[in-house]
Amino acid sequence: MWLLALAVLCSVAVSVLFRLAPRLKLDVPQAVTWNYLTGALLALALLDPPLAALHGEHAPWRWWLPLGLLLPGLFLVLAASVRRAGIVRTDIAQRLSLLLSLIAAFTLFGQHAGNGQVAGLVLGLVAIPCLLARPRAEGSPEAVDWRLPLIVLVGWATTDVLFKRIAADGAPLSVSLLATFAIAFVPMLAWQLWRHVRGTARLQLRSFIGGLALGALNFSNIGLYLAAHRALPHAPATVFATMNIGVVVVGALVGVAVFRERLGRLNLLAIPLAVLAIVLIGHGMG
């Protein structure tokens, strides 16, 4: 279980790094750019992807390209959501994206809906408006904060559906990670060079270092989660539930205790609802 514990810590650490970005004077777009370079290099070095699959007849570029273009924009939204809506709401929204992924599995991939998964889906859908409820007055700066976690929720579900489509085409996960990270890096690098040339945002060493750290954390989160599945091949539901519940709980503790994030009663209610929904959905996977 230590693999899962480390995966949870890496996932929450990504949100913490985004939360601290203004204090550390990091340029977030630059950091996200170098994050994808780091991810691609780590995938190439550690996962030993079969490179022949990149140019094989059945290489799913029709899915790799939209996924690679979606990921950087979604990561930038995630960073903005962490800064403006907080770690608690953003991490829960990211994990509740599994609800939309589950709906897609039922409707697009023909998966059977068990009673537990349906119950978890209903509870999760109840948790979403609780999560997005605004604890402050309508005229406050947080009046539109609910939109960013909602985009995170929908966007992360979309990436999950694309990964499922890629898996259905038979592409190895290692190759898919390498391809999507590389695709994401190219337009982001072009954008940063354009910003640098125009003088709107000079390339920074500190943002490069921050991007390396971000990429290492992001890749470690994925790698440790996959390693946990390999270590517990007969308990996928346990791995799934532990990972998602761990991120929700640890993210909530860090957000409230460390960053003093303000949550209303409905926001707090979303935490146990999300945990219970994940438990039910995970149980349905067993």
C-alpha positions as CSV (number, residue, x, y, z in Angstrom):
1,M,0.0,0.0,0.0
2,W,3.0,2.3,0.3
3,L,2.9,2.7,-3.5
4,L,-0.6,4.1,-3.3
5,A,0.4,6.4,-0.4
6,L,3.2,7.8,-2.5
7,A,0.9,8.2,-5.5
8,V,-1.6,10.1,-3.4
9,L,1.1,12.4,-2.0
10,C,2.5,13.1,-5.5
11,S,-1.0,13.9,-6.8
12,V,-1.7,16.3,-4.0
13,A,1.8,17.8,-4.3
14,V,1.0,18.8,-7.9
15,S,-1.9,20.9,-6.5
16,V,0.3,22.3,-3.7
17,L,2.9,23.4,-6.3
18,F,0.3,25.1,-8.3
19,R,-1.0,26.8,-5.1
20,L,2.5,28.0,-4.3
21,A,3.3,29.1,-7.8
22,P,2.6,32.9,-7.2
23,R,4.7,32.9,-4.0
24,L,7.6,31.0,-5.9
25,K,7.2,33.5,-8.8
26,L,6.7,30.6,-11.2
27,D,5.3,31.3,-14.7
28,V,2.7,28.6,-14.8
29,P,2.6,28.2,-18.6
30,Q,6.4,27.8,-18.7
31,A,6.3,25.2,-15.9
32,V,3.5,23.3,-17.6
33,T,5.6,23.2,-20.8
34,W,8.7,21.8,-19.1
35,N,6.4,19.4,-17.2
36,Y,5.5,17.7,-20.5
37,L,9.2,17.5,-21.6
38,T,10.0,15.9,-18.3
39,G,7.1,13.4,-18.6
40,A,8.1,12.4,-22.2
41,L,11.8,11.9,-21.2
42,L,10.8,9.8,-18.1
43,A,8.4,7.7,-20.1
44,L,11.1,7.1,-22.7
45,A,13.7,6.2,-20.1
46,L,11.7,4.3,-17.5
47,L,8.8,2.7,-19.3
48,D,10.7,1.3,-22.3
49,P,7.9,2.0,-24.8
50,P,8.0,0.0,-28.0
51,L,8.7,2.9,-30.4
52,A,7.6,0.9,-33.4
53,A,4.1,1.3,-32.2
54,L,4.3,5.0,-32.9
55,H,4.4,4.5,-36.7
56,G,2.6,1.2,-36.9
57,E,-0.4,0.8,-39.1
58,H,-2.8,0.9,-36.2
59,A,-1.2,3.7,-34.2
60,P,-4.2,5.7,-32.8
61,W,-3.0,9.2,-33.8
62,R,-6.7,10.1,-34.2
63,W,-6.9,9.8,-30.4
64,W,-3.3,10.8,-29.4
65,L,-3.5,14.2,-31.2
66,P,-6.7,15.5,-29.5
67,L,-5.5,14.1,-26.1
68,G,-2.1,15.7,-26.5
69,L,-3.7,19.1,-27.4
70,L,-6.3,18.9,-24.6
71,L,-3.9,18.0,-21.8
72,P,-1.9,21.3,-21.6
73,G,-5.1,23.5,-21.7
74,L,-6.6,21.3,-19.0
75,F,-3.5,21.5,-16.9
76,L,-3.5,25.3,-17.1
77,V,-7.2,25.3,-16.0
78,L,-6.3,22.9,-13.1
79,A,-3.6,25.4,-12.0
80,A,-6.0,28.3,-12.2
81,S,-8.7,26.3,-10.3
82,V,-6.2,25.4,-7.5
83,R,-5.3,29.1,-7.1
84,R,-8.8,30.6,-7.3
85,A,-11.1,27.8,-6.1
86,G,-8.7,26.0,-3.8
87,I,-7.1,22.6,-3.5
88,V,-10.1,21.0,-1.8
89,R,-12.7,21.7,-4.5
90,T,-10.2,21.2,-7.4
91,D,-9.0,17.8,-6.1
92,I,-12.5,16.6,-5.4
93,A,-13.7,17.8,-8.8
94,Q,-10.8,16.0,-10.5
95,R,-11.7,12.7,-8.7
96,L,-15.4,13.1,-9.3
97,S,-14.7,13.2,-13.0
98,L,-14.9,9.4,-12.8
99,L,-18.7,9.9,-12.7
100,L,-18.7,11.2,-16.3
101,S,-16.2,8.5,-17.2
102,L,-18.6,5.9,-15.8
103,I,-21.5,7.3,-17.8
104,A,-19.3,7.1,-20.9
105,A,-18.4,3.5,-20.0
106,F,-22.1,2.6,-19.8
107,T,-23.1,4.4,-23.0
108,L,-20.1,4.2,-25.3
109,F,-18.3,1.1,-24.3
110,G,-21.2,-1.2,-23.4
111,Q,-20.1,-1.7,-19.8
112,H,-22.8,-3.2,-17.5
113,A,-24.0,-0.9,-14.7
114,G,-24.1,-2.7,-11.3
115,N,-26.3,-1.5,-8.5
116,G,-23.4,-0.3,-6.5
117,Q,-22.1,1.7,-9.4
118,V,-25.5,3.3,-10.0
119,A,-25.8,4.2,-6.3
120,G,-22.3,5.7,-6.4
121,L,-23.1,7.6,-9.5
122,V,-26.2,9.1,-7.9
123,L,-24.3,10.1,-4.8
124,G,-21.5,11.6,-6.8
125,L,-24.0,13.7,-8.8
126,V,-25.4,14.9,-5.5
127,A,-21.9,15.8,-4.3
128,I,-21.1,17.9,-7.4
129,P,-23.5,20.8,-6.6
130,C,-22.4,20.6,-3.0
131,L,-18.8,20.9,-4.0
132,L,-19.5,23.9,-6.3
133,A,-21.7,25.8,-3.9
134,R,-20.4,29.3,-3.1
135,P,-19.7,29.9,0.6
136,R,-19.4,33.7,0.1
137,A,-21.7,36.5,-0.9
138,E,-22.5,36.8,-4.6
139,G,-20.6,40.0,-5.1
140,S,-17.3,38.5,-3.7
141,P,-14.3,37.7,-5.8
142,E,-15.1,34.0,-5.5
143,A,-18.6,34.4,-7.2
144,V,-17.5,32.5,-10.4
145,D,-15.0,30.1,-8.8
146,W,-17.3,27.2,-9.4
147,R,-16.7,27.3,-13.1
148,L,-13.1,26.2,-12.9
149,P,-13.6,23.0,-10.9
150,L,-16.5,22.2,-13.2
151,I,-14.2,22.5,-16.3
152,V,-11.6,20.3,-14.5
153,L,-14.3,17.7,-13.8
154,V,-15.5,17.6,-17.5
155,G,-12.0,17.9,-18.9
156,W,-10.5,15.1,-16.8
157,A,-13.4,12.9,-17.7
158,T,-12.8,13.6,-21.4
159,T,-9.1,12.6,-21.1
160,D,-10.2,9.4,-19.4
161,V,-12.6,8.6,-22.3
162,L,-9.8,9.3,-24.8
163,F,-7.4,7.0,-22.9
164,K,-10.1,4.3,-23.0
165,R,-10.5,4.7,-26.7
166,I,-6.7,4.4,-27.1
167,A,-6.7,1.3,-25.0
168,A,-9.5,-0.2,-27.0
169,D,-7.3,0.3,-30.1
170,G,-4.6,-1.8,-28.5
171,A,-1.9,0.8,-28.1
172,P,0.5,0.2,-25.1
173,L,0.0,2.7,-22.3
174,S,3.7,3.5,-22.3
175,V,3.6,4.5,-26.0
176,S,0.4,6.5,-25.4
177,L,2.0,8.4,-22.6
178,L,5.1,9.2,-24.6
179,A,3.1,10.3,-27.6
180,T,0.6,12.5,-25.7
181,F,3.4,14.1,-23.6
182,A,5.4,14.9,-26.7
183,I,2.4,16.2,-28.6
184,A,1.5,18.4,-25.6
185,F,5.1,19.7,-25.4
186,V,5.4,21.0,-29.0
187,P,2.7,23.7,-29.1
188,M,3.4,24.7,-25.5
189,L,7.1,25.2,-26.4
190,A,6.1,27.2,-29.5
191,W,3.9,29.4,-27.3
192,Q,6.6,30.0,-24.7
193,L,9.2,31.0,-27.4
194,W,6.6,33.4,-28.9
195,R,6.0,34.9,-25.5
196,H,9.8,35.2,-25.0
197,V,10.4,36.8,-28.4
198,R,7.6,39.3,-27.9
199,G,8.9,40.2,-24.4
200,T,5.6,39.4,-22.7
201,A,7.1,36.6,-20.6
202,R,10.8,35.9,-20.6
203,L,12.0,32.3,-20.2
204,Q,12.9,31.8,-16.5
205,L,15.3,29.3,-14.9
206,R,13.0,29.1,-11.8
207,S,10.0,28.2,-14.0
208,F,12.2,25.6,-15.8
209,I,13.1,24.0,-12.5
210,G,9.5,24.2,-11.3
211,G,8.4,22.5,-14.5
212,L,10.9,19.7,-13.9
213,A,9.5,19.2,-10.4
214,L,6.0,19.3,-11.7
215,G,6.7,16.8,-14.4
216,A,8.5,14.4,-12.0
217,L,5.5,14.6,-9.6
218,N,2.9,14.1,-12.3
219,F,4.8,11.2,-13.9
220,S,5.4,9.6,-10.4
221,N,1.7,9.9,-9.7
222,I,0.9,7.9,-12.8
223,G,3.8,5.4,-12.5
224,L,3.1,4.6,-8.8
225,Y,-0.6,4.1,-9.4
226,L,0.2,1.7,-12.3
227,A,2.8,0.0,-10.1
228,A,0.2,-0.5,-7.3
229,H,-2.1,-2.2,-9.8
230,R,0.7,-4.5,-10.8
231,A,1.5,-5.2,-7.2
232,L,-2.2,-6.0,-6.4
233,P,-3.4,-7.5,-9.6
234,H,-6.4,-9.2,-8.0
235,A,-7.6,-6.1,-6.2
236,P,-8.2,-3.4,-8.8
237,A,-11.2,-2.0,-6.9
238,T,-9.1,-1.6,-3.7
239,V,-6.4,0.3,-5.7
240,F,-8.9,2.5,-7.5
241,A,-10.8,3.4,-4.3
242,T,-7.8,3.9,-2.2
243,M,-6.1,6.2,-4.7
244,N,-9.2,8.4,-5.3
245,I,-10.3,8.5,-1.6
246,G,-6.7,9.2,-0.5
247,V,-6.5,12.2,-2.9
248,V,-9.9,13.6,-1.7
249,V,-9.0,13.2,2.0
250,V,-5.4,14.4,1.9
251,G,-6.2,17.2,-0.5
252,A,-9.0,18.4,1.9
253,L,-6.7,18.2,4.9
254,V,-3.9,20.2,3.2
255,G,-6.3,22.7,1.7
256,V,-8.1,23.5,5.0
257,A,-5.2,23.0,7.5
258,V,-2.3,24.4,5.5
259,F,-3.8,27.0,3.2
260,R,-6.9,27.9,5.3
261,E,-9.3,27.5,2.5
262,R,-12.8,28.6,3.3
263,L,-15.5,26.0,2.8
264,G,-19.2,26.3,3.4
265,R,-21.4,23.5,4.9
266,L,-22.4,22.2,1.5
267,N,-18.7,22.1,0.4
268,L,-17.9,20.1,3.5
269,L,-20.8,17.8,2.8
270,A,-19.3,17.1,-0.6
271,I,-16.3,15.4,0.9
272,P,-18.0,12.4,2.6
273,L,-20.4,12.1,-0.4
274,A,-17.5,11.9,-2.8
275,V,-15.8,9.3,-0.6
276,L,-18.9,7.2,-0.4
277,A,-19.5,7.5,-4.1
278,I,-15.9,6.3,-4.8
279,V,-16.3,3.4,-2.4
280,L,-19.5,2.2,-4.1
281,I,-18.1,2.6,-7.6
282,G,-14.9,0.9,-6.6
283,H,-16.9,-2.0,-5.0
284,G,-18.7,-2.4,-8.3
285,M,-15.4,-3.0,-10.1
286,G,-14.6,-6.0,-7.9
